[in-house]
């Protein structure tokens, strides 16, 4: 480490700067570099890639993590990364962007609803290696020890791998004890969807209202190369992800529209 | 049309049920089928794929369009489609889902920030042909006549094409007079990004706040097969889009993480 500067690692999340999951990630990242945190000031689950256009955003410096510069932001996860880039990180080279550890899986189609992954994607858009971590347990009392162990491995290997082009990784950790996890699997995003049921209730004025609920369905149960298969079979899933949403293989089949 | 039932066309948007753009789309769609509208009750630009998890959603029947069942919804664009599917449309076969016409382009990376495209994507997740339309003009007084003309062509051709697998289309219309538009181009999503600048101000209590601003940058100016090229050169751009975000071509290059 003599003549080598410490890597700069930026961290955000979507459960808010005070959530247990981000503390785990900060503790791991501190082992490998200088850490700066900008994260929402309150939980932002399901925010997708929302950005705040019509109202101003504020940032407050907070003392959330020992020895780590940290800020809470009134915006979304994507706002937090954009604002950090333009203010606190301005002109500095960031080596790695981390988001999470999310309370709940972001495997399969959940990536499109995920604030955690939107923060990581904002990093990737800047050409920086970016990783979203999620634990397959929604509980605020979730046990993050296995997640911390695997986050450590993946962060270290990503910092050591200096030759590849920048990547965006969607990492999901199964809700198992460390000794019961079989290892890491590189996989693709499974086809899956939410089968929604809205629970209808009637308010005191007699007006109906609806709460989103539902269960998740794996639409390719037999495939063994997907993130859902990996999680269900005791592996940490790693999906290299992108922000090019073009369905390239049907571009030549749409001439009937011209 | 004798023994043939009218197609059922569902419409949403992200500028709200009272925006001029959705009225244009309803007027065109009415020519070809039964139309049902559920759209947000207020503008939701930049909402990305946000869904409402922690509060209830309401729907109110409104008289927004002559002869068309229409509802305003207190949720996001994605909520509007999900809720419609589970309530008003329950058990009915929907032939086509439309979203827009958005006030402002959703070409290139803007698809990930776009409420318009998230509504269309919710339709595609259900295996229904879905199209998001956007006009490259943010003004509320935008001239939608060229957009209406091309929406008509694309809607008609999509309803006639019964054999293909379901597609999700991101359609952007340049801000030109109809007679100056050169036609429709099937293209891919251009690599582009927002170069943000946050405008910092100080509130009356001396506390800083930030407004998101910035300009959009086309990162592949020389490519002629992208949506940005098409728009800049007078074509309506049509990008077949998907919700599989896997970067398939690097799955085999990440073994160093295992």
Interface residues (C-beta under 8 A of the other chain):
Chain A: X43 X45 X46 X47 X48 X49 X50 X51 X52 X53 X54 X56 X57 X58 X59 X78 X79 X82 X83 X85 X86 X87 X109 X111 X112 X113 X118 X121 X125 X126 X153 X154 X157 X158 X161 X164 X167 X168 X170 X183 X184 X185 X186 X187 X188 X189 X191 X193 X196 X197 X198 X200 X201 X207 X208 X209 X210 X211 X212 X238 X239 X240 X241 X242 X243 X244 X245 X246 X247 X248 X250 X251 X253 X254 X255 X256 X257 X258
Chain B: X43 X45 X46 X47 X48 X49 X50 X51 X52 X53 X54 X56 X57 X58 X59 X78 X79 X82 X83 X85 X86 X87 X109 X111 X112 X113 X118 X121 X125 X126 X153 X154 X157 X158 X161 X164 X167 X168 X170 X183 X184 X185 X186 X187 X188 X189 X191 X193 X196 X197 X198 X200 X201 X207 X208 X209 X210 X211 X212 X238 X239 X240 X241 X242 X243 X244 X245 X246 X247 X248 X250 X251 X252 X253 X254 X255 X256 X257 X258
